[in-house]
């Protein structure tokens, strides 16, 4: 298997949304909402097309990662731009083959080159620690509601990039979907997982 990474194009959108739906089906909740989040992110001003990559096995799209801008707001209402990625999706038959790792490593390097300070995610600490992610509490960064937990993680994109930056993290509103929206969006997909 020779996995190639390339930037996603508009012609790939439906296939990647279907892939994302398959990757997350019944993982965190009955059905899934990540494919709708992806759809909404692409329409958002926070979306970063330069960090939207697909993984190909031949001509078949088997994985995808997208990034969007978020911000840390400190107690004085100062705002600091950061990144978040996700959804990161790999077709179930291709999971545990290093495709997700390849997508993350490649795009984190690009994000560094683009001059971003940090990436903040919600994800499995056991998986993301190997990429240098640490609990956000170490940086005195909390969720928008002021909480913290193991899956809320930060990676500085260069040493000291978050020095003097603390506060609450806010992601794009595209990450917040309701069941009715998801139900309506699912009608677009004829294949059932």
N, C-alpha and C positions, 0 to 999 in steps of 0.2 A: 504494500500500500504506500503510495507516494502522495502525501497530502500537500496541496499547494494553497497558499493564502493569497487572496486578492480582494480589492475593495468591492463592496457590494454595489450593484447597479440597480436602477429602478426596475429593470426587467426581472430582477431576482426577488422582489419584495414579497409577492404572494407565496412563492416556494419557501422563502425563509420564514414567513409567518406560519406556514403549515409545519415546517420543521420544528419551530419553537413550540408550537402546540403539541406536537408528538413528544418532544423532549420533556415537557413539563406536565403532561397529562396525568392527573391524579397524584402528583408528587407532593404538593403542599396543601391541596384542597381538592374536593371533587371537581373533575374537569381541570381547567386552568385558566389563568388570565394573562399570562406572560406574553402571549402572541398579540393581545390587544394593547398591552403596554408598549410593546415594540412598535406597533402600528401608530399609536399616538405619539411616541417619541419622535418618529421620523417627521412628524408635522410640527414639532415644537422648535422654538428658537434656541433651545438649549442643546439640541441634537448636534453632534459633531461628525459630519460625513467623513472627514479625514481619518476617523478611527472606527469606521464601520467596515468590518472585514468578514468575509466568508471563507470557509475551508472547503476545498474541493477534493474529491477522490475521483480522478478523471474529470468527467463533466458533471458529476453528481454533487450537489451542495450537501455537505454533511455537518456543517457547524457555522456558527455566527457569533460575533460579539459586537455590541454597540456601546457607545459612550455618550454621556450627556453632561452638561454643566450643572453643578449644584453650588451651594454657597454655605460658608460658615458665617454666622452672624454673632458678633460678640456682645457683651453687656452694654457697650456704648453704641450699638446699632451699626457698627462698621461691618462691611461685607467683604468677604474674601472668596474669590472664585476657586473652586476645586472641581474635580471630576468624579463621576461615578460610572461604573459600567454595569451592563445588564439590560435585558437578560443576556446571558451567555448560554448558548444552546448547542447541543450536539445530538444528532439522531441517536436513539437508544441503541441501535445495532453497532454504533461507532463509539459508544462511551467506554471509558477506561482504556483508551488507546493513545492518550497523550494529546488529543486534538484540542481540548480546552486549554491545556497548558501552553500549547504552541500559540494559540490565539492570544492568550493573556500576555505571554512574554513578548510577542511581537508588538502588540499594541501599547503595552506599558513603555517600551523603548521609544515608540513614536510619540507618545504623550510627553515623555521627558524632553524629546527634541522640539516639541511644540511649545515648551516653556511652562507647562502647568506645574503647580506646586505639589499636588497630592491627589490620590484616588481614595474615595471613601465608599465602602460597600457594606451590604448586609449579606453574609455568606458563612459557610461552614468553616470555622476556625482551623480545624484539622487540615483542610484542603488549602486554604488561602495563606496560611503561615509560611508555606514553602516558597511563596512569591514575595515574602517580606512584609505581609500585612500584619499589623499588630492591633490589639484592642484599642479602640478610640479613646478610652479613658486615660491611657498613657499620655495623650496629648491634651487632655482636658477638653475633649470634644464630645458632645452629647447629641442625641437625636433631637428632632424639632420639639418634642415634648419634654426634653431635659433628662431622658433616661439613658442608660447604658446597659449593654449585655454582651456576651461573648461574640455573638455573630455580627456586631457592629464594629467594623474594622477600618483601619487607615494604613495607607502606604505613602510615605513621603517619596516624592519623585527625585529629590536630591537631598543630601544630608542637611538638616536644619531648615528645610523649606517651610516648616510650620512653626519655627521659633517665634514666640510672641503672638501666635494666633490660637485663640481658644473660643469656645462658644458652642452654639447649636447648629447642626447640619440640616439643611433643607434641600430636598431633591425636587425635580420637576413635578408638576401636578399630574403628568402623564402616568406616574407610578400609582396613582390613586384612581382605581376603577370600581364601579359597583356591579353587582350581579346582573342587573338588567342590561347594562352595556355589554357585558361579556356574553350573555345569552343572545342578544341581537347580533353581535359580531360573529358568533359561532355559526350562524346560519349561512355564512359565506363559505364555510368549509363543508364539502360533501362527504369527505372521508371521515369515518368515525374511528377513534382509537380504541 
